[in-house]
Amino acid sequence: DLAIFEMKMTLFAYELFPQSHKVNFHPNLIRQSLKTFKKILDVDRNRIRIKWTKVSDAFQFEDVFVALGRQQKTFGSYRGRVSLERAGPGDASVIIHNITLQDYGRYECEVTNDMEDDTGFNKKQHCNNFNVFPYYPPSGRYKLNYHQAEEVCRQQDAILASHAQLHKAWLEGLDWCNAGWLEDGSVQYPISHPRDQCGHKDSPPGVRNYGYRHKEDERYDSFCFTSNLNGRAYFLKRFKKVNYLEAVKACQRDDAVIAKVGQLYAAWKIQLLDRCEAGWVEDGSIRYPIVNPRARCGGPEPGVRNLGFPDKKFRLYGVYCFRRNTDVQSTQAPKETTTKPANSTRSI
């Protein structure tokens, strides 16, 4: 079985040069399992320098991992979490263990021979195993400053979305008429179907941008980003409806916890959870996921329906639970190694 909670980045060698190897690749980032895309470089790994770097949307570079022969070094938040796959003498693939949402992104790999440098990277999107969703708290809309928006996303197993992530969600059909914070401090909202209530009916579709706002004083909603689950969200079948406290206890008796909003969105988008039954989730809201729209299930579009925040004493709803994969905790990251070969005089 595939190991849980890891990311494997594997090289696709499109062009090889005599002295320097230019490698394009497409990393596949998920939080549930690994997907393997194998391509072995036609060189001995002990004679080349391998360097992995994370590339942001603004083309800023963050060192991740570097190896020269048996010498290896990881950097920053990646320390102790990155290792070579070691599937063969020419394999430059790496595995990132215990990945987080912050690991999402595009990565560049340099594979050089005799310390000569020539690099390339793939500008394609990475994978579709992620979801952007709008969020506002029980206190209502437009109640969050920037720091509060960060916190509510974190509480729902998510982080604030980037502009690129929101734009991709808009391309996939996200339409939301309330402005929300993004991770860069800007406030934006996506409109797929222009209407007078959301600007002007004659305005073109797009991601509307209020620009960068005061992070302490101004209040908006938030756009959160979540990725694949390291577990399973599901509707708990029961013979009777429950209030919020009973819902929490029911999930606990089923060896699970009540699902967070981000977990329900990820289950809808990635696991294709489709259930036309309203249920409690962790923040006290009532929601249900619809993949295949049908009569009496909340409209013609797929999505996670939100019925708001009712009194927690009401016994009118079911509950969505989340059961974490039991082997996540057993996944151990490799220890960082800096062992030098006996005859080596090179430094990384």
C-alpha positions, 0 to 999 in steps of 0.5 A: 500500500502507498504510504500515507501523508507524503508527497513524492516528486519525480523527475520527467527528463525531457532534455539531457545535456552532456555536462548539465541535465535540464529537467522539467517535472510535474510534482503531484501534491496530495495529503492522502497518498502517493502517486508515482511517475517514474523516470530515471536519469541516464547518469550515476547519481553519485556523480551529480548534484541534485537540488530541489527548490520551491518556486512561488507565484512571484518567482521567489525561490526557497531551498528545499533539498540538495544532495551530492553523492551521499551528502544530503541537506534539507532546509527550513521547514523541510528539515527532517522531512525530505529524502531521495527515493533511492529507486536506482542509481540514476533516480533523482526523485524525492519524497516529502514526508508529513506534508502540510498545506504550506507545501503546496506549490511548484518545485524546480529541480536542478540536476548538474554534472561537474557542478555546471548549472542549467535548469528548467521548470514546468509552468503547468498547474500541479494537480487538482487535489485541492479546493477553495471555499468561502467562509464566514463565522457564526457571528455573520458576514464581514466580521473578520480582519486579516488575522481572524480570517487566517485563524478561522481557516486554520480552525477548519483544516485549511489556510488562506487561499492565494490569488492563483488558487482563487483564480483557478477556482473561478475558472472551475466555476466558483461564484461568490458575491462576498469579498474575502481575504486572501493570504497576501492581504488583498480582498477579492471575490470571484464572479462567474455570473455577473448580476446587479447584486454583485457589481453590475450585470453588464460587467465581465466575469472575473475575480474582482479585486479590492486591492490590499486592505488594512489588516487590523481595521477592515472586516471581510469574509475569507477564502480558504484553501484545503487539500486532500484528506488524510482520512474520510468524511462521511454522513453518520447514519442514524434513526433520529435527528440530533442536536449539536452536542449529541452530534459530537458524541455520536461521531466519538462513539463511531471512533471519529470526530465531527467533520470540519468545514474544510474536510467536508469541502475536500470530501465533496471535491476530491472524494466525490461525497454526495449526500442530500441530507443536512448535517452538523459540522464542527463550527456549528453550521448545517451543510451537505455536499452535492456532486450530482444536482437533483430535485429538492437538493438545493439547486442546479449547481454542484457544491456544499450547501450551507443552511447557516448556524441554527440554535445548537439545541435543535434536533433537526439534523444529522451529522458529518463525521471525519475518521482519520487514517489510522496509519498516519501517525506511524509515518516517520520522516527520515532523519537529516543526514550530512554524512560525507563519503571518505574520499569526498572534498566537495561541499554542497 
